[in-house]
Amino acid sequence: MTLSMILAFALLGAFLGLDVVSFPQAMVSRPIVASTLAGTLGGSASDGLLAGVFLEMMALETLPVGASRYPEWGTASVVGGALYVSRTGDATSALLFAMLGAMITAWVGGWSMYVLRRLNGRWTKRALPSLEVGNARIVTWLQMRGIAADLTRGFVLTALALALLVPLTAIAIAQGHGDSATIRAVLVAVAASIAGSAAWKLSHGSKYGPWFFVGGLALGCAMLLRD
Amino acid sequence: MRNAAERLMSTPDTRPLPFLTGARIFVRMLAVQSSWNYETMLGTGIGFSVEPALRALPGGRQGVPYHAALARETHYFNAHPYLAAVAVGALARVELDGAMPPAQIERFRIALCGPLGSVGDRLVWAGWLPFTVLVALLAYGLGAGPVLVPVLFLVLYNAGHVALRIWGLRTGWRHGMRVAGSLATPILRQGPEYLARAVMALCGLALPLASARILGKSNMPIAVIARQSVLGPHALVFLLLAIAALLGVALVKLHGRVDGWRVALLIVVLLALHSVAT
């Protein structure tokens, strides 16, 4: 991957990382969108979508609830999509290492959001005297500073992740001898279990919820049997 | 400026929020969490969002009421970011009415935090978001491509997102300090329950179809054998769903103690090590 491509992905990661919390929370940062966009930028939208579907199933259990610390899937999905479309070897091995890279980035991204929030707190504390007299310029300045810092966070995180993971992934794919079909099957089982358990945890308390799940599953399986 | 103030404050029961002021507030609300922090949480964002309305206070931006109100509105606040629109509308109305003492406005702000947080989390994060994600996964499972899947998700999700923010702002403005009653609207009260059922049904439907599309026709020996069975060409999918169900049940049982994505990360790491080592 060339430096200009890394910078292009980093710019995309910056804007999608911003969408996670700061602005505008339109969920462009969801893996199914973010990874497809990264795939499109890298030359294959359908590869980006495939990586995005896997990551989306794993991200389904993450609720961006206020003060909790959670993995940041916006920049992570850009990294995952970019790693997958820029592969140099076997596609399934590349998918495995792209997923691994994306999940590690999501973990680090969650930590970077925590650091940003602490930083925002420090800036707000420092601005308290001006806030207490209702200084509108300081209010706007704090908001804009938060946006700029979050953009920077996403850019740096994506750029560093790609700079580090692209060569590592290439080496790992070259060394990897795992059976492609098995890897893909395990990835599907893991992603499906995370998505299924997430939906169950979110909704099983609803009246007849489990029955709706069983009904949907029966219909889905019936559609496959008729295929 | 005084005319604008009189117009805004005269009969807010019947008069809607002026379009330009409403538009400014709406755009600012999109950035309500930009300076989110563990001390004041959404506080600065609420002040930032409500500020265009405060300009209509007597004396305008230079007036004492404007500065006092803005200072108040930047204090601690926490709620769901979309439903914070209800608070922004209500606080704009209360500040412009000028009938409530400052200490009471502070108490009113704090009282809004809990309901707007819990209702929003249940309706959006635990309901609307997974629902729209699963619609997109279902579309993928049914064969939709890289344009339709993300576009379908974004259009569907944001139709609800934008509508909720606009509804919140208008409702808050219309009801002012009596806004709590509007949170008992059927969509907010029963919506999460209906969405939860839809999420369950969609999850059951989408997972087999999406898994089948990802797997395609596998050449794994077990898949070849399974294909000979009564389950046909997608036998491997059923097998994997059974394995996923076992892992899923374990994750549900460990809810609150182990995050699913951490378990997934561990399995992916082991798989990657196995792939490199063999």
Contacts between the chains, C-beta under 8 A, distances in Angstrom:
chain1	res1	chain2	res2	distance
A	21	B	33	5.2
A	21	B	36	6.4
A	22	B	31	6.7
A	22	B	33	5.9
A	22	B	34	4.6
A	22	B	36	7.6
A	23	B	30	5.8
A	23	B	31	4.5
A	23	B	33	7.9
A	23	B	34	5.9
A	24	B	30	3.8
A	24	B	31	7.2
A	25	B	30	7.3
A	25	B	33	7.1
A	25	B	81	6.0
A	25	B	82	7.7
A	25	B	161	7.6
A	26	B	154	7.2
A	26	B	157	7.6
A	26	B	158	5.5
A	26	B	161	6.6
A	27	B	129	7.0
A	27	B	132	8.0
A	27	B	153	7.5
A	27	B	154	7.0
A	27	B	157	5.2
A	27	B	158	7.4
A	27	B	161	7.5
A	28	B	154	6.8
A	30	B	133	6.7
A	30	B	153	6.9
A	32	B	133	6.9
A	32	B	136	5.4
A	32	B	137	7.5
A	32	B	140	7.8
A	32	B	149	6.3
A	32	B	150	5.9
A	32	B	153	5.9
A	33	B	150	4.3
A	33	B	153	6.4
A	33	B	154	6.2
A	36	B	146	5.2
A	36	B	149	7.1
A	36	B	150	4.9
A	37	B	150	7.6
A	39	B	146	7.0
A	40	B	146	7.2
A	45	B	145	7.9
A	45	B	146	3.6
A	45	B	147	7.3
A	46	B	145	6.7
A	46	B	146	4.9
A	48	B	146	6.6
A	49	B	140	7.2
A	49	B	145	7.5
A	49	B	146	4.2
A	49	B	149	6.1
A	49	B	150	7.6
A	50	B	214	6.9
A	52	B	150	7.8
A	53	B	137	6.7
A	53	B	140	5.5
A	53	B	210	6.2
A	53	B	214	6.7
A	54	B	214	7.5
A	56	B	133	6.1
A	56	B	136	7.6
A	56	B	137	6.7
A	57	B	137	7.2
A	57	B	210	7.6
A	58	B	260	7.6
A	58	B	261	5.5
A	58	B	264	5.3
A	59	B	261	7.3
A	60	B	130	6.1
A	60	B	133	6.2
A	61	B	259	7.2
A	61	B	260	4.8
A	61	B	261	6.5
A	62	B	261	6.8
A	63	B	121	7.3
A	63	B	125	4.5
A	63	B	126	6.6
A	64	B	125	6.5
A	65	B	121	5.8
A	65	B	125	6.1
A	66	B	41	7.0
A	66	B	78	6.2
A	66	B	117	7.1
A	67	B	38	6.5
A	67	B	41	7.3
A	67	B	78	7.9
A	71	B	261	6.0
A	93	B	275	6.3
A	96	B	268	6.9
A	96	B	271	6.2
A	96	B	272	5.8
A	96	B	275	6.4
A	97	B	272	6.3
A	99	B	268	5.6
A	100	B	265	7.8
A	100	B	268	5.1
A	100	B	269	6.6
A	100	B	272	5.3
A	103	B	261	6.9
A	103	B	264	7.0
A	103	B	265	4.7
A	103	B	268	6.4
A	104	B	265	7.6
A	106	B	261	7.5
A	107	B	265	7.3
A	117	B	36	6.0
A	117	B	37	5.3
A	117	B	38	5.9
A	118	B	37	7.3
A	118	B	38	7.0
A	120	B	35	4.9
A	120	B	36	6.3
A	120	B	37	3.9
A	121	B	37	3.5
A	121	B	38	5.4
A	121	B	39	4.6
A	121	B	40	7.8
A	123	B	35	7.3
A	123	B	37	8.0
A	124	B	35	6.4
A	124	B	37	5.5
A	124	B	39	6.1
A	124	B	40	5.6
A	124	B	43	7.9
A	124	B	44	6.1
A	125	B	39	6.4
A	131	B	44	7.3
A	131	B	47	7.7
A	131	B	71	6.4
A	131	B	74	4.8
A	132	B	71	5.4
A	133	B	67	6.0
A	133	B	71	6.2
A	134	B	66	6.7
A	134	B	67	3.2
A	134	B	68	6.2
A	134	B	69	7.0
A	134	B	70	3.6
A	134	B	71	3.9
A	134	B	74	7.9
A	135	B	67	7.7
A	135	B	70	7.8
A	136	B	51	5.8
A	136	B	61	6.9
A	136	B	70	6.0
A	139	B	44	6.0
A	139	B	47	5.1
A	139	B	48	5.1
A	139	B	51	6.7
A	139	B	70	6.8
A	139	B	74	6.0
A	140	B	48	6.5
A	142	B	34	8.0
A	142	B	35	4.5
A	142	B	44	5.1
A	142	B	48	7.9
A	143	B	31	5.7
A	143	B	34	4.5
A	143	B	35	5.3
A	143	B	44	6.6
A	143	B	45	6.8
A	143	B	48	4.9
A	144	B	34	7.5
A	145	B	35	7.1
A	146	B	34	3.9
A	146	B	35	3.8
A	146	B	36	7.3
A	147	B	31	6.5
A	147	B	34	4.9
A	150	B	34	7.3
A	172	B	272	6.8
A	172	B	275	7.7
A	172	B	276	5.8
A	175	B	276	4.8
A	176	B	272	7.9
A	176	B	275	4.2
A	176	B	276	5.5
A	177	B	275	6.9
A	177	B	278	5.4
A	178	B	271	7.3
A	178	B	274	6.2
A	178	B	275	3.3
A	178	B	278	6.3
A	179	B	220	7.5
A	181	B	218	4.9
A	181	B	219	5.6
A	181	B	220	4.2
A	181	B	223	7.1
A	182	B	220	6.2
A	183	B	271	6.3
A	183	B	275	6.5
A	184	B	214	7.1
A	184	B	215	6.4
A	184	B	218	7.4
A	185	B	215	6.8
A	185	B	218	6.7
A	185	B	220	6.4
A	185	B	223	7.9
A	185	B	236	6.7
A	185	B	240	5.8
A	186	B	267	7.2
A	186	B	271	5.7
A	187	B	268	7.5
A	187	B	271	7.6
A	188	B	211	5.1
A	188	B	214	5.5
A	188	B	215	5.9
A	188	B	240	5.5
A	188	B	244	7.8
A	189	B	240	4.5
A	189	B	241	8.0
A	189	B	243	4.7
A	189	B	244	4.7
A	189	B	247	7.0
A	190	B	244	7.6
A	190	B	247	7.2
A	190	B	264	5.1
A	190	B	267	5.2
A	190	B	268	7.0
A	191	B	264	7.4
A	192	B	207	5.2
A	192	B	211	5.5
A	192	B	240	6.9
A	192	B	241	6.4
A	192	B	244	3.9
A	192	B	248	7.7
A	193	B	243	7.7
A	193	B	244	4.0
A	193	B	245	7.3
A	193	B	246	7.9
A	193	B	247	3.8
A	193	B	248	4.2
A	193	B	251	6.5
A	193	B	260	7.6
A	194	B	248	7.8
A	194	B	251	7.2
A	194	B	260	4.4
A	194	B	261	6.5
A	194	B	263	7.7
A	194	B	264	5.3
A	195	B	137	7.7
A	195	B	203	6.8
A	195	B	207	6.2
A	196	B	203	6.2
A	196	B	207	6.0
A	196	B	244	6.2
A	196	B	245	7.0
A	196	B	248	4.4
A	197	B	247	7.7
A	197	B	248	4.0
A	197	B	249	7.7
A	197	B	251	3.9
A	197	B	252	5.0
A	197	B	260	5.7
A	198	B	130	7.4
A	198	B	260	6.3
A	199	B	130	6.3
A	199	B	134	7.3
A	199	B	199	5.5
A	199	B	200	6.3
A	199	B	203	3.7
A	200	B	200	7.6
A	200	B	203	7.7
A	200	B	248	6.9
A	200	B	252	5.4
A	201	B	252	6.1
A	201	B	255	5.5
A	202	B	126	4.8
A	202	B	127	8.0
A	202	B	130	5.9
A	202	B	196	7.0
A	202	B	199	6.4
A	203	B	126	7.6
A	203	B	130	7.8
A	203	B	196	3.7
A	203	B	197	7.2
A	203	B	199	4.7
A	203	B	200	4.9
A	204	B	200	7.4
A	204	B	252	7.9
A	205	B	196	7.2
A	206	B	193	5.4
A	206	B	196	3.5
A	206	B	197	5.3
A	206	B	200	7.0
A	207	B	193	6.9
A	207	B	197	7.5
A	208	B	197	6.6
A	209	B	196	5.8
A	209	B	197	5.9
A	209	B	200	4.7
A	210	B	200	7.0
A	212	B	197	4.7
A	212	B	198	7.6
A	212	B	200	4.1
A	212	B	201	4.1
A	212	B	204	7.3
A	213	B	200	4.1
A	213	B	201	6.8
A	213	B	203	6.2
A	213	B	204	4.5
A	214	B	204	6.6
A	215	B	201	6.0
A	215	B	204	6.7
A	216	B	200	6.8
A	216	B	201	3.9
A	216	B	202	6.2
A	216	B	203	6.5
A	216	B	204	2.7
A	216	B	205	3.9
A	216	B	206	7.8
A	217	B	204	3.4
A	217	B	205	7.2
A	217	B	207	7.4
A	217	B	208	6.9
A	218	B	204	7.4
A	219	B	204	7.4
A	219	B	205	5.5
A	220	B	141	7.9
A	220	B	204	6.1
A	220	B	205	4.4
A	220	B	206	7.0
A	220	B	207	6.8
A	220	B	208	3.8
A	220	B	209	5.5
A	221	B	208	5.4
A	221	B	238	6.9
A	221	B	241	7.9
A	223	B	208	7.6
A	223	B	209	6.5
A	224	B	208	5.6
A	224	B	209	7.0
A	224	B	212	5.6
A	224	B	234	4.3
A	224	B	237	6.2
A	224	B	238	7.7
A	225	B	231	7.1
A	225	B	232	6.4
A	225	B	234	7.3
A	227	B	212	7.6
A	227	B	232	7.8
A	227	B	233	6.9
A	227	B	234	6.4
